[in-house]
């Protein structure tokens, strides 16, 4: 009977149902969401960058510097915001006299994640002219960049970088090259306080192979240099002319701390540091301690013969003309004027070396001595080097 019983059926395994893969459907949705989110972020950042650019233009307008574009466009999607302005015109109405500036174009760009940092690129040439007149000066360069950090009206930092800049006078007397260099970098930033309350501003500059022969014989040979100084005493950095800012500095007892200055020629080096203050008339006073390598190469370019010639001309009853004074000596004894020039420079060099202290710069012998500034007149010992115009 047991053999007649039905054998048990073999158990069968349940076949699992195949799950549908969802990622082919989810991935496009994720991409679409990211694209929409990024587009929103770009337009949001573009609004911030646009507001920053408009704020800078409004700040400049408050200072009497009005900018205009011939044509303007905005692009750069998806990774940056780019604003391009062609045929730029700027009217500097607050200057006396007013003047106009024109450039071929200016392009400002900002990154999506940092829309308050505007990086500008200027397309030359840039022309300067009296208001409504033909250009008098033309500036050219291989590259010109401008950086603006901050949300107006509260700036935080500004940088200017020029490569191969050259400034020429193209109209009026003295046409020709005025300034040229391989590179010029200038920057300024607020290091203490804020734009709205007692800002302390540090400014730095760097230049290479710079010449400006029409300004002074010392600038006729290519120069390399660095300067770093700090300005204290401003009430705020609201839109106002620089003379008003310097007037605040004088009233508050502030001044300019020259942290370091270094200027090099092929035959000399000058380094220095010091502090300058402003008096109630806007004139500078103070002392800058300098050290000089090759002072014998610099003194003859300071116009010692001019000072001697003026003194001789006054003694002979003239009006103080340097050339007439030395020519008078040549008339008395041929060649005497040249001897006076040479001996005067040699005597001054010896006296300056005696006034100073021996030191070294870059393992080269140098002399350390003070440069005095009194009522904006710069003196090296008793020698007047030049005059700084009043700052207000």
Order of alpha helices (4+ residues) and beta strands (2+ residues): alpha-beta-beta-beta-beta-beta-beta-beta-beta-beta-beta-beta-beta-beta-alpha-beta-beta-beta-alpha-alpha-alpha-alpha-beta-beta-beta-beta
